[in-house]
Amino acid sequence: MEKHLLVCVRTDYTASYAVRFIKDFFHSPCDVHITLFNVAPPKNSWSKGALTKGRQLLEETRQWFINHSFCEESKIDIKSMHSRGNTAREIVQEGHKGMYDAVILGRQAQSVVEEFFDYSVGSKVLWEEIDFPLWFCKCPVESPRKDVLLCVDEDAPSQRIADHVGFMLGDNPNHDITMLHVHNSKEKGATTSEDIFEITRGHLEGNGVASERINELVVDGDDVVKAVLEQVASKPYAAVAAGRGIHDKTAIEKLFPRSISVKLLQQLEGAALWVSQ
């Protein structure tokens, strides 16, 4: 089934991060439909020509895809608009309206202070109410990376991201999937790693992922983020996928985040981050 991706293209260099990731990750261009999306500054006397400049950037990006033999022109749409004052909200609205399979943003590394003051559009989008997966792509490495590290537990967001990973990779045999469960022996519960893997495997295989492409990995510990970063450091995964529960957007939560997805957004390097609520 064809995937429809909304790729947010900005006038800074981070635009190339998402573009490069898509080009390196997908090797079946006929199965990917792309909408390149640019939000220009609010319409006023200071932003004259911003929409034209944004559309020119979109045309150049579309031509880049075509020149690199990734997609036919008919598979790449462009869409631009003036911001009404909240770029993150407008990206989310377009994501809902277009019913995209994923919304993709390039992202530069940022300090904790920058995160606290919400300078990042990506951080703002993550706090919005969304019903579609988000992909965050940081600076790509020279050599394309492979495979997806899927963080799993018994919660519903984890199973939703598993379904998304299965949908994206069901007909893309170039990537395998490693299901990672961080087992905390101090927590007592009825759900075991085996139970979680069985449920997750059902989502993956139900989307057409062959069983031999699915691996299982259990790490003992109570720090999921640390375990993920160690795995990515030991193997060059193309993407890390994680579910995201509901969290309050408070100053303390932004500065000292409890959410695994927010921590990974801040700390993950090399691999893209896929998040589903």
N, C-alpha and C positions, 0 to 999 in steps of 0.2 A: 504493500500500500504506500502511496506517495506521501512523503512527509512535507508539511508546510511550515517553514521556519521564518520567524520575524527577526531580522538582523538589524539592530539599532546602530546606525552609522553616524558618528559625530565628526566634527571638524578637527579633532585632535588625533594624535597618533594611535590612540587606543582602538580606533575603528579597525585597524588592520589586524588586531588580535583575534577578533571574532571571525573575520573573513578568512584569515589563515587557518584557523582551527577547522572551520567547515571544509575548506579545500583539502586539508590533510586527513580529516577524519572520515569523510565519505568518499567512496570510490565507485559509487553507482549514481552518477549524476542524473540519470533519467528518473530516479526515484526520489528526488529532492526538488521541492519548489521553494523558492526564496523570495521574500518581500524585503527589500532594503528600505529602511525607515529612518528619516531624519526629522528631528524637531528643532526648528530654528528659534532664535530668541524671540521674545514677545514683539509684536508688531508696533513699532513706534519710530520716532525720528532717528533714533540711534541705531536701528537695525535695518536700515534700507539696504536692499541687496542681499540680506541674509538668506532669504528663501531661495533666491537664484543661486547663491553660492552653495547652499545645501543640495539643491537638485543637481548641480554640476558635480558635486562629490559623489552623489548616488550614481550618476551616469558613468563616472570614472570607475567606480567600484564594480558596477555591472560589467563594464568592458574588461576589467581585470579578470573577472570570473570567465568570461568568454575567451579571452586570450590564453588563459591557462587551461583551456579545454575541459573545464569543469561542468559547465552548464550551457545549454542552448539559451539564446536570448528570450525565447518564449517562456522559459522557466523562471525568469527573474523579473519581478515587478519592482517598481520604485514608488515610494509614497513619502510626501513631505508635508509639513504643516508648521504654522507659527505656534509657539507655545503660548498658552494663556496664563502662564505664571508658575506651573508645576509640571516640569518635564517628566518626573517619575510617574505622576498620576496619568499623564497623557500616554505614556508608554503602556501602562497597565490597561487603560481604556481601549487602546488599539489592540492589545493582546486579547481582551475579552471579545471585542467586536469581530475580529478576524478569525477567531477560533483556531489559532495557530497551535501546532503541536509543541512548540517551544519558543520562548522569547530569548534572544541571545544578545548579550552585552559584552563589549570589551571593557577591561578594567585595569587601571594602573595600581601598583602597590601603594598603599596609604598607611600613614601612621595612625596610632590609636587616637591621637588628638584630632586628626582629620575626621576619623570615623565618629568621634564624639560630637563634633559640630556639623555632622551630616553633609560634608562637602561632596560626597559621592552619590551620583544618581543611582548607581547600583545598590548602595546601601538603602536608599530611600525606597526603591522598588521592592526590596526584600521585605519591608515592613508593611507593604500594601496588602490588601485582601486579594488574593489571586487564585484562579482555578486552573492555571497552566504552569508547566515547569519553566524555571529560569535556568539559563546557562550563563556562567560568568567565565570569561576567557582572559587570562593574563598574558603577559608577554610570551610568545611562543619560542620554543627552542629551535635550533637549526634542524635537528633530526626529528621527523614526525614520531609521535609517541603512539603506543598501541594499548588497547584493552581498557576496560572500565572496572574500577573498584566500587562495588555496591555495598554501602553500609546498611545492615539490616537489623531489625529488632521486631518485636511483636506489635508495635503500634501501627495505626492506620497510615500515617504519612510515609512510613518506611515501605509499606506494601504498594502505595501509590507510585512511589518513585521506582519500585521494582517493575511495575507494569509499564511505566514509561521507558525504562531501559530496555525491557523486552521488546516493546514496540519499535524502538529506534534501531535495535540490533538484530531483530528477527531475521531480516533478509540482508544483513551486512556481515558476512562470515569473516571479514578481516579483523574483527575484534572478538576476544573472549571476555567473559565476565567472571570476576572473583567476588563471591558473596562473603563479606567480612562481618562477623559478629564478635563484638567485644564483650566477653563474659565476665561479669563481676560476681565472684564467688560470695561476696558479702551480702548480696541481694538474694533473697529467697523468693522463688516463684515457681509456678507450675510449668511455665514455658521454657523449654530447653533449646539449645542451639540446633539440635536435630529437628525439632518442631518448626523453628523459624526458617531453617533452610528448606524444609519440605514445602512450606507455604510459599516461600519466595520462588522456589524452583517451579512451582505451579504457574506463577505469573509469567516467568520467563519462557518456559516451554509452551505455554498457552499462546504466546506471541510468535512462536516459530523458532525459538532459539534451541539448537540441538543440544542434547544433554552433555555431549563431550566438550562443549564450549563453556560449560558452567563449572566453576571450581568453588570449593568451600574452604574457608579459613576462620579458625577460632583463635582469638587472642585473649588471654587472661589479663584483667586489669579493670580499673575504674575510670580511665581517662580515654574516651573514645577519640578525641582529637589527636592526642599524642600517638595513639596506635595508628591512626590513618596517616599521619605525617611520616611515621617510621616506615610504613608500607610503601608510600609514594617515593620516599628516599631510596628504598632498596630496589624498586622496580619502576620504570618510567611509564606509569599509567597515563593514558590520554585524558581520562576524566575520572573524577570521584563523584558518586551520586549519593545523596542523602535526603531523607525526609526532614520536614520542618514542622514542628508542632506550633501551637498558638502561644505567643509570648507577648507580654505587655511591653510597649515601647516607652520605657522610662529612661531617665538619664543614667541611672546605675546600670541598667541592662545594656545600654549602648557602650558604656565605659568598661564594664566587667560582665561581658555577655555570658549567659548560661546556655544559650542555644548553640548546639553543635554546628549548625549551618553558618551562623554568624561568625563563630570562631574560625571555621574553615575559610570563610570568605576573607578574613583578615590574614590568615597565616599560610594558606595553601599556595605553593609555588609550582610552576611547571605544568601541572595538570589543570584542566578546566573543572569547574564545580557545577554540578547539576543539582538543582534543589526543587522539591515538590512539597507543597503543603498538604 
